[in-house]
């Protein structure tokens, strides 16, 4: 189910972003949102299938959840590092973005809530990977997939309902 939702989000990302602009192009902030949505939705899709792949090759359950949680934490860290194109998008739209964030406490709250969600997930996955909960469990991994999915849905909602900044 999580994989299906992720696939749907990936499919509609570019379409929604293009339809939001009168000239048919992507604004720098919407490009950033689209890239994040595409990246995290793709990661959620692949990570949701990863434990099944590990089980198919004969991995023990404890090792399967340890490896899966480690892979998710690595994906979370990599996802927070902007690519050169994202850095360019951020720098082009930084003034407009921070102006909007400065004007709205709700925007700041949303930003920090999403970053907090990703940080919580990173800590949760690392804790599961090192065995902080005893033997590695499935529930932190499932909760992590849901965190990624919530992040994707927030980006999707931003593309749909927030005005382009340019």
Protein Blocks (a to p, Z undefined) as FASTA:
>chain_A
ZZmmmmmmmmmmmmmmmmmpmnlpacfklmmmmmmmmmmmmmmmmmmmmmmmmmmnopaf
klmmmmmmmmmmmmmmmmmpccfklmmmmmmmmmmmmmmmmmpmklmmmmmmmmmmmmmm
mmmmmmmmnopnopadfklmmmmmmmmmmmmmmmmmmmmmpccfZZ
